[in-house]
């Protein structure tokens, strides 16, 4: 940062830009004493650049971006974009291999398995970048939800992945459900998705969730059937997502809890479409596509079902990229 200092002497300035004025000053020895004093009238645009000297100023408050942790988070964020693109491409190819009549069943199965692993690996960078956002926002539920995302994808098969991920998805989307509620009740302590300290995150997020629950029970029509997202649809979706995953893990009844997960997902997708943020709207459309493909896949023969699952995964990665980017602290 540089400061420009005028080196032109006062004498030079007066000589170049002076106006003679008369000032009448009372005096005890005479009635009137007239003094002719020069009053300077300066025009800074007339000062030549030759009269300017640039002096360096020390920037004490400059934040260094060379810290190892900053470099790590930058790498994670960049990696998430790359792995998302690879996952979308791999799943599109896997889906095509299932539809293609020219490929043998063994080849299509291998392509499907590779695409599935790439999809899982992409959630490492996705989860870490989400954790970065959670730490920045001082929101423990965001951190926990994205940490679950990294783990849950490895605990499921291709046809149950969307169902098993429900608990993780439901947890990390709590910020969408509570964001507007917290901005209203915590002015000064919560803004643009972020708390000022960690203790407020632990304290006020559960309270906001409880308030949303009471409002839904008191007036479900007003809170859910609306074209304005106030968090109620997202919170109902969260409850459905988590319940579907827990129910499936305890019973193994995917024929019932699978559709529950799909329905809960669509409710959240609708909430995202209602958001003003264009990235949130885009993510909502791709989330709807994901949920519908997963639902239809359940009613198809195994090979066709896997083809639709891979298309669902491709839509998911695009949706998640836009969803995370819609966070004010992304």
C-alpha positions as CSV (number, residue, x, y, z in Angstrom):
1,X,0.0,0.0,0.0
2,X,1.4,3.4,-1.0
3,X,0.7,7.0,0.3
4,X,1.3,10.0,-1.9
5,X,3.0,12.9,-0.2
6,X,3.0,16.5,-1.7
7,X,6.6,17.8,-1.9
8,X,5.6,21.1,-3.5
9,X,6.7,23.9,-1.1
10,X,4.0,26.3,0.2
11,X,5.9,29.2,-1.4
12,X,5.6,27.6,-4.8
13,X,1.9,26.9,-4.4
14,X,1.2,30.4,-3.2
15,X,3.1,31.9,-6.1
16,X,1.1,29.8,-8.6
17,X,-2.4,29.9,-7.1
18,X,-3.0,33.1,-5.1
19,X,-5.8,35.6,-4.9
20,X,-5.5,39.0,-3.3
21,X,-8.2,39.7,-0.7
22,X,-8.8,42.5,1.7
23,X,-9.3,41.7,5.3
24,X,-10.6,44.5,7.6
25,X,-9.2,44.0,11.1
26,X,-10.1,46.5,13.9
27,X,-7.2,48.1,15.7
28,X,-7.1,50.1,19.0
29,X,-4.8,52.7,17.5
30,X,-6.6,53.3,14.3
31,X,-10.2,52.9,13.2
32,X,-9.4,50.6,10.2
33,X,-6.3,48.8,9.2
34,X,-6.3,47.2,5.8
35,X,-4.0,44.2,5.3
36,X,-3.4,42.6,2.0
37,X,-2.9,38.9,2.7
38,X,-2.6,36.1,0.0
39,X,-5.2,33.4,0.4
40,X,-4.3,30.2,-1.4
41,X,-6.8,28.6,-3.8
42,X,-5.4,25.1,-4.7
43,X,-6.5,22.7,-7.4
44,X,-5.0,19.3,-6.7
45,X,-5.5,18.3,-10.3
46,X,-2.9,20.9,-11.2
47,X,-0.2,19.4,-9.1
48,X,2.2,17.5,-11.4
49,X,3.2,13.9,-10.7
50,X,6.7,15.1,-10.4
51,X,5.8,16.6,-7.0
52,X,4.6,13.3,-5.6
53,X,6.6,10.9,-3.6
54,X,5.5,7.3,-2.9
55,X,6.3,6.0,0.5
56,X,5.7,2.4,1.6
57,X,3.3,1.8,4.5
58,X,3.6,-1.3,6.7
59,X,0.4,-3.4,6.7
60,X,0.3,-4.9,10.2
61,X,-3.1,-6.4,9.8
62,X,-2.5,-8.3,6.6
63,X,-3.6,-12.0,7.0
64,X,-1.1,-14.5,5.6
65,X,-2.4,-17.2,3.3
66,X,0.9,-19.1,3.5
67,X,-0.2,-21.1,6.6
68,X,-0.1,-24.9,6.2
69,X,-3.8,-25.2,7.3
70,X,-4.8,-22.6,4.7
71,X,-3.0,-24.4,2.0
72,X,-4.6,-27.7,3.1
73,X,-8.1,-26.2,2.9
74,X,-7.4,-24.7,-0.4
75,X,-6.3,-28.0,-1.7
76,X,-9.4,-29.7,-0.3
77,X,-11.7,-27.2,-2.0
78,X,-10.0,-27.6,-5.3
79,X,-9.9,-31.4,-5.0
80,X,-13.7,-31.5,-4.4
81,X,-14.3,-29.9,-7.7
82,X,-12.0,-32.4,-9.5
83,X,-13.4,-35.4,-7.8
84,X,-17.0,-34.2,-8.4
85,X,-16.3,-34.0,-12.1
86,X,-14.6,-37.4,-12.2
87,X,-17.5,-39.0,-10.2
88,X,-20.2,-37.5,-12.6
89,X,-18.3,-38.8,-15.6
90,X,-17.7,-42.2,-14.1
91,X,-21.3,-42.7,-13.2
92,X,-22.6,-41.6,-16.5
93,X,-20.2,-44.1,-18.2
94,X,-21.4,-46.8,-15.8
95,X,-25.0,-46.1,-16.5
96,X,-24.3,-46.2,-20.3
97,X,-22.5,-49.6,-19.9
98,X,-25.6,-51.0,-18.3
99,X,-27.8,-49.8,-21.1
100,X,-25.4,-50.8,-23.8
101,X,-26.1,-54.2,-25.5
102,X,-22.6,-54.4,-27.0
103,X,-20.9,-54.8,-23.6
104,X,-20.8,-58.1,-21.7
105,X,-22.3,-58.4,-18.2
106,X,-18.8,-58.7,-16.7
107,X,-17.5,-55.5,-18.2
108,X,-20.5,-53.5,-17.2
109,X,-20.2,-54.9,-13.6
110,X,-16.6,-53.9,-13.4
111,X,-17.4,-50.4,-14.8
112,X,-20.2,-50.1,-12.2
113,X,-17.8,-51.2,-9.4
114,X,-15.2,-48.6,-10.4
115,X,-17.7,-45.8,-10.7
116,X,-19.0,-46.8,-7.2
117,X,-15.5,-46.5,-5.7
118,X,-14.9,-43.2,-7.4
119,X,-18.2,-41.9,-6.0
120,X,-17.2,-43.0,-2.5
121,X,-13.7,-41.4,-2.9
122,X,-15.3,-38.1,-4.0
123,X,-17.0,-37.9,-0.6
124,X,-13.7,-37.6,1.2
125,X,-13.0,-34.2,-0.3
126,X,-16.7,-33.3,-0.2
127,X,-16.9,-34.1,3.5
128,X,-13.6,-32.3,4.3
129,X,-14.7,-29.2,2.5
130,X,-18.0,-29.3,4.4
131,X,-16.1,-29.6,7.6
132,X,-14.1,-26.6,6.7
133,X,-17.3,-24.6,6.2
134,X,-18.6,-25.9,9.6
135,X,-15.5,-24.9,11.4
136,X,-15.6,-21.5,9.8
137,X,-19.3,-21.1,10.8
138,X,-18.6,-22.5,14.3
139,X,-21.5,-24.9,13.7
140,X,-20.9,-28.3,15.3
141,X,-23.9,-29.9,13.5
142,X,-22.5,-29.0,10.1
143,X,-19.1,-30.5,11.0
144,X,-20.7,-33.7,12.3
145,X,-23.0,-34.0,9.3
146,X,-20.2,-33.7,6.7
147,X,-18.0,-36.1,8.7
148,X,-20.9,-38.7,8.6
149,X,-21.1,-38.1,4.8
150,X,-17.5,-39.3,4.4
151,X,-18.2,-42.5,6.4
152,X,-21.7,-43.5,5.4
153,X,-20.9,-44.0,1.7
154,X,-18.6,-46.8,2.5
155,X,-21.2,-48.6,4.6
156,X,-23.6,-49.4,1.8
157,X,-24.0,-51.1,-1.6
158,X,-24.8,-49.3,-4.8
159,X,-28.6,-49.8,-4.5
160,X,-28.7,-48.8,-0.8
161,X,-26.3,-45.9,-0.8
162,X,-28.9,-43.1,-1.0
163,X,-30.9,-44.8,1.8
164,X,-27.8,-45.3,4.1
165,X,-26.6,-41.7,3.5
166,X,-29.9,-40.3,4.8
167,X,-28.7,-39.7,8.4
168,X,-25.6,-37.9,7.2
169,X,-27.6,-35.8,4.7
170,X,-30.2,-35.0,7.2
171,X,-27.6,-33.8,9.7
172,X,-25.6,-31.6,7.4
173,X,-28.7,-29.9,6.0
174,X,-29.7,-28.7,9.4
175,X,-28.0,-25.4,8.6
176,X,-30.6,-24.9,5.8
177,X,-33.4,-25.6,8.2
178,X,-32.3,-23.4,11.0
179,X,-30.6,-20.5,9.1
180,X,-33.5,-18.1,8.9
181,X,-34.8,-18.9,12.3
182,X,-31.4,-18.2,13.9
183,X,-31.0,-14.9,12.1
184,X,-34.3,-13.7,13.6
185,X,-33.7,-14.7,17.2
186,X,-29.9,-14.1,17.4
187,X,-29.2,-10.7,15.8
188,X,-25.5,-10.0,16.3
189,X,-24.7,-13.6,17.3
190,X,-25.6,-15.3,14.0
191,X,-25.3,-13.9,10.5
192,X,-24.7,-15.4,7.1
193,X,-24.7,-18.9,8.4
194,X,-22.1,-18.3,11.1
195,X,-22.0,-18.2,14.9
196,X,-19.7,-16.0,16.8
197,X,-18.7,-18.9,19.1
198,X,-19.0,-22.7,19.3
199,X,-21.2,-22.7,22.5
200,X,-24.0,-20.8,20.7
201,X,-24.0,-23.5,18.0
202,X,-24.5,-26.2,20.6
203,X,-27.1,-24.2,22.4
204,X,-29.3,-22.5,19.8
205,X,-29.4,-25.0,16.9
206,X,-31.4,-27.6,19.0
207,X,-33.6,-24.8,20.2
208,X,-34.3,-23.7,16.7
209,X,-35.1,-27.3,15.6
210,X,-37.5,-27.6,18.5
211,X,-39.2,-24.4,17.6
212,X,-39.6,-25.5,14.0
213,X,-41.1,-28.8,15.2
214,X,-43.7,-27.0,17.3
215,X,-44.6,-24.7,14.5
216,X,-45.1,-27.6,12.1
217,X,-47.4,-29.4,14.5
218,X,-49.4,-26.3,15.3
219,X,-50.0,-25.4,11.7
220,X,-48.7,-27.9,9.1
221,X,-50.6,-26.3,6.2
222,X,-49.2,-22.8,6.8
223,X,-45.6,-24.0,7.5
224,X,-45.2,-26.7,4.8
225,X,-47.5,-25.7,1.9
226,X,-45.9,-22.4,1.1
227,X,-43.8,-20.8,-1.6
228,X,-41.4,-19.3,0.9
229,X,-38.7,-21.3,2.6
230,X,-38.6,-20.6,6.3
231,X,-36.8,-23.8,7.2
232,X,-39.9,-26.0,8.0
233,X,-39.7,-28.2,4.9
234,X,-35.9,-28.7,5.3
235,X,-36.4,-29.7,9.0
236,X,-39.2,-32.2,8.2
237,X,-36.9,-33.6,5.5
238,X,-34.1,-34.0,8.1
239,X,-36.4,-35.9,10.4
240,X,-37.5,-38.2,7.5
241,X,-33.9,-38.8,6.3
242,X,-32.6,-39.7,9.7
243,X,-35.6,-41.9,10.5
244,X,-35.3,-43.8,7.2
245,X,-31.6,-44.6,7.7
246,X,-32.0,-45.6,11.4
247,X,-35.1,-47.7,10.5
248,X,-33.3,-49.5,7.7
249,X,-30.2,-50.2,9.7
250,X,-32.3,-51.8,12.5
251,X,-34.7,-53.7,10.4
252,X,-33.2,-54.1,6.9
253,X,-36.6,-53.3,5.5
254,X,-35.5,-51.2,2.5
255,X,-38.8,-51.7,0.6
256,X,-40.4,-49.5,3.2
257,X,-37.7,-47.1,4.4
258,X,-36.3,-46.6,0.9
259,X,-39.5,-44.7,-0.3
260,X,-39.5,-42.8,3.0
261,X,-36.0,-41.6,2.2
262,X,-37.0,-40.6,-1.3
263,X,-40.0,-38.7,-0.1
264,X,-38.1,-36.9,2.6
265,X,-35.4,-36.0,0.0
266,X,-38.0,-34.4,-2.3
267,X,-39.3,-32.3,0.6
268,X,-35.8,-30.8,1.1
269,X,-35.3,-30.5,-2.7
270,X,-38.4,-28.3,-2.8
271,X,-37.1,-26.2,0.0
272,X,-33.9,-25.6,-1.9
273,X,-35.8,-24.6,-5.0
274,X,-37.7,-22.0,-3.0
275,X,-34.4,-20.3,-1.9
276,X,-33.4,-17.0,-3.5
277,X,-29.8,-18.2,-4.1
278,X,-29.5,-19.4,-7.7
279,X,-27.0,-22.1,-6.7
280,X,-29.5,-23.4,-4.1
281,X,-32.2,-23.5,-6.8
282,X,-30.0,-25.5,-9.2
283,X,-29.1,-27.9,-6.4
284,X,-32.8,-28.4,-5.7
285,X,-33.5,-29.4,-9.3
286,X,-30.7,-31.9,-9.3
287,X,-31.7,-33.2,-5.9
288,X,-35.2,-33.9,-7.2
289,X,-33.7,-35.7,-10.2
290,X,-31.6,-37.8,-7.8
291,X,-34.6,-38.7,-5.6
292,X,-36.9,-39.6,-8.5
293,X,-34.2,-41.8,-10.2
294,X,-33.6,-43.6,-6.9
295,X,-37.3,-44.2,-6.4
296,X,-37.8,-45.5,-10.0
297,X,-34.7,-47.7,-9.7
298,X,-36.4,-49.7,-6.8
299,X,-39.1,-50.9,-9.2
300,X,-36.8,-52.1,-12.0
301,X,-34.9,-55.3,-12.7
302,X,-31.4,-55.4,-11.1
303,X,-29.4,-54.3,-14.2
304,X,-31.8,-51.5,-15.1
305,X,-32.0,-50.5,-11.4
306,X,-28.2,-50.2,-11.3
307,X,-28.2,-48.0,-14.4
308,X,-30.6,-45.6,-12.8
309,X,-28.7,-45.7,-9.6
310,X,-25.6,-44.5,-11.4
311,X,-27.6,-41.7,-13.1
312,X,-28.9,-40.8,-9.6
313,X,-25.3,-40.6,-8.3
314,X,-24.3,-38.3,-11.1
315,X,-27.2,-36.0,-10.3
316,X,-26.2,-36.2,-6.7
317,X,-22.7,-35.0,-7.1
318,X,-23.8,-32.0,-9.2
319,X,-26.5,-31.2,-6.6
320,X,-24.1,-31.4,-3.7
321,X,-21.5,-29.2,-5.3
322,X,-24.1,-26.5,-5.8
323,X,-25.7,-27.1,-2.4
324,X,-22.4,-26.6,-0.6
325,X,-21.5,-23.6,-2.7
326,X,-24.8,-22.0,-1.7
327,X,-23.6,-21.8,1.9
328,X,-22.7,-18.1,2.7
329,X,-19.3,-19.2,4.0
330,X,-18.4,-21.6,1.2
